[in-house]
Amino acid sequence: MRTLLKNAAVISMAGPDAAAARPADVLIEDGRISRVAPPGDGEGQTAAVDEPTLDLRGAYVMPGLIDAHCHITLSGGLVGTELAHDPRMRILRGADNARRTLLAGITTIRDTCGLDDGDVLLRDAIAAGKTPGPRIVACGRMITMTGGHGWFYGQEADGPDEVRRAVRERIKVRTDWVKFMASGGFAEEGEQPASTQLDADELTAGVREAAKAGRKTCAHAHGAPSIKNCLRAGIDSIEHASFMDQEAIDLLRQRDGFIVPTFSIYYKMKETGADHDLPAYVVELARRAWDLKVERFLAAHRAGVRVAAGSDNGSPAAPHPDIATELEIFVRIGLSSYQALRTATADAAKLLGLDGEIGAVEPGRRADLIVLKDNPLSDVSAVRRVAGVIHDGHIVRADDFPGVPTGAVPRSGAGATHVHPR
């Protein structure tokens, strides 16, 4: 199948023009970008009469957005509300979350804790074309100590041997990554986000076991001691990373590690948590932590620590879909629009091990693309106004663009191909 995108302003996120919008035609063949060239230039840069051609004059094309930390089987309700749903209903709700996420231009997600391992099921259903949704990199249930942060959603394990067994169970259900809970968080009364939970020996055993099966690892870690435990154990990405000290920042640089700061969930907790019935102590905790979280992130960013965008959507007060808030916060605290966009495209693709497949508009990559009416390099909020979505070469949304033949936009998203991240 071939599709031609004509007269677009392309933001490639790769090469010497990565941070510019350049006029170009984009030819898609068999789910991949085969050519990006000046309008009308190049042999074969035309589509056959019966093949989709979109004239995008005046619109912007960039890579599909990546949310590197979310929970597709959760819908933003309080813990008790989410757990009260019948497991079959959770899957249906997750499928609806996935559909809306894709239509919002988020074409790949990493699910960092799937309720009942439902993210694995949805990953496979989407890959098989059974239901529409983004490409999913699935962690399944996370591993936490007994009574540790998120115990009500995760798999509890104590000591290196139990953690090792828990990792083997994650591999048994075919997760792509393994997630650990290395610190406290913002959930239960009396919980201390900066406290260490899974210990260094437990994390080391878990990482070793995951590596034997080729799995990458991530860890929820707020406090500097827990972050350093994770990095010394070989964890690939630190989720939240709120209270890094200089030693933690230096370790991240030495190990070429990633952080996924998930600012938007804490912003929503402190600004709208009361409206979503979050307990007052959680709202106050988020408010007290905010300034330090911003300060330590900026120190890490100035030092060159790599960053990927994650929303933590699905958590209380954060329904799907929304990666725009994260990018807007990045810009508000000092990043350029281009730097913010990279965290949800090229850099996130690198974290997920998919940088040869997605995250840029260049020949050979999967055709995961979004169309915007406004330039996101001038105003990053333009990513809220998605007018077109192409996922794995298939047009799944095309608003008001001429040249889309009847039936060109599939209702089911059939034909999507799961690109295994390992």
HUZIQUI-V956976 format. One record per helix or strand. SS is the DSSP state (H for helix, E for strand). FROM is the first residue (numbers start at 1). TO is the last residue. If there is no record, write none. Layout:
SS_FROM_TO, SS_FROM_TO
This chain:
E_2_11, E_21_29, E_32_37, E_53_55, E_60_63, E_65_70, H_79_84, H_87_103, E_106_111, H_115_127, E_135_138, E_143_144, E_155_156, H_159_172, E_177_181, E_183_183, E_196_196, H_200_212, E_216_223, H_224_233, E_237_243, H_246_254, E_258_260, H_263_272, H_274_276, H_280_302, E_306_307, H_324_332, H_337_343, H_346_351, E_366_366, E_369_372, H_380_384, E_386_391, E_394_398
